[in-house]
């Protein structure tokens, strides 16, 4: 497989995975919460969309239903965390565990094939576009729409309250913000985006799998870390766009690794190594920056002494 083909494939996959990364970013960075619900809401979205499509529901509506299912999953985690005072990490694990059974009930089988079924990408494929190009076009439109809506949301009073809650919950509550409700909203938006990613990837891959959520949270975090290495301390809309770039870069690196004739039994190890490298990038960058500044200071000092 040549580099152009690899890049197209990585771009199509990365754009769809970026919606998961945006969902993870919502809780991990905006709310400052480690939420593991993503590993349950992601396959739930794929399962809902697949069942809806094979039952004759239009793919666009099926995808929206998946988004709604993800929001409900986020609501459950939010209630466990805010109302029952269960720690965020544990609340996410509880919901993720329960969602395995819920998704199994929804699907009625470990996996559902979508071969021969219409998907959100079918219309553009019938217009003559290749599968990768169709996925890139539709995926990019959906992702940009999600980013646009999120940017608008974060400019509203409620959106600013959600961000304030993540930055300093005690100060936000002292200023009259109902932080519990803001967290609930953040959980719902986050897991709605996770489920949306799962729904689109299931339609792209041609099947929905009950176990597809394993490791998704780490993929989302890797995409975020790569994005922050590229650009940091930027406006929210720039950060969201760089997350898309981060997801594409991660998928491209992974594709390159798998092109090196990696044995199927070693694929998980290869993925883990790539993740370690991606997650270590901030440390590498900070050390490199420190050494560069230190060298510049030494040079400036020596110049003054002369």
GIFENFEN-V361848 format. One record per pair of residues at least 12 apart in sequence whose C-alpha atoms are under 7 Angstrom apart, sorted by the first residue. I is the first residue (numbers start at 1). GAP is how many residues later the second one is. Records with the same first field share a line. If there is no record, write none. Layout:
I: GAP ; GAP
//
This chain:
6: 246 ; 249
7: 245
8: 124
9: 123
10: 238 ; 241 ; 242 ; 245
11: 125 ; 237
12: 120 ; 123 ; 124
14: 233 ; 234 ; 237
15: 124 ; 125 ; 229 ; 232 ; 233
16: 123 ; 181 ; 184 ; 185
17: 180 ; 230
18: 225 ; 226 ; 229
19: 124 ; 174 ; 175 ; 178
20: 173 ; 174 ; 177 ; 200
21: 199 ; 200 ; 202 ; 203 ; 222
22: 218 ; 221
23: 167 ; 168 ; 170 ; 171
24: 166 ; 196
25: 199
26: 160 ; 164
27: 159 ; 160 ; 163
30: 133 ; 136
31: 132 ; 134 ; 135
32: 134
33: 55
34: 54 ; 55
35: 53 ; 54 ; 57
36: 53 ; 56 ; 57 ; 60 ; 181
37: 55 ; 56 ; 58 ; 59
38: 153 ; 156 ; 178 ; 179
39: 57 ; 174 ; 175 ; 176 ; 177 ; 178
40: 56 ; 59 ; 60 ; 173
41: 29 ; 32 ; 150 ; 153 ; 154
42: 152 ; 153 ; 155 ; 156 ; 171
43: 155 ; 166 ; 167 ; 168 ; 169 ; 170
44: 59 ; 151
45: 21 ; 22 ; 24 ; 25 ; 150 ; 151 ; 153 ; 154
46: 149 ; 152 ; 153 ; 156 ; 162
47: 56 ; 59 ; 60 ; 161
48: 17 ; 18 ; 58
49: 13 ; 14 ; 16 ; 17 ; 150
50: 62 ; 64 ; 158
51: 56
59: 59 ; 60 ; 61
60: 60
63: 133 ; 136
66: 129 ; 130 ; 133
67: 125 ; 126 ; 128 ; 129
68: 124
70: 121 ; 122 ; 124 ; 125
71: 117 ; 118 ; 120 ; 121
72: 116
73: 118
74: 113 ; 114 ; 117
75: 109 ; 112 ; 113
76: 19
77: 14 ; 15 ; 18
78: 105 ; 106 ; 109
79: 105
82: 98
103: 107
104: 106
110: 99 ; 100
111: 96 ; 97 ; 98 ; 99
112: 95 ; 96 ; 97
113: 93 ; 94 ; 95
114: 89 ; 92 ; 93
115: 91
119: 84
121: 13 ; 14 ; 17
147: 93
151: 85 ; 86
161: 16 ; 21
162: 20 ; 21 ; 24
165: 14 ; 17
222: 53 ; 56 ; 57
223: 20 ; 23 ; 24 ; 27
224: 19 ; 22
225: 53 ; 54
226: 20 ; 52
227: 15 ; 16 ; 18 ; 19
229: 52 ; 53
254: 17 ; 20
//
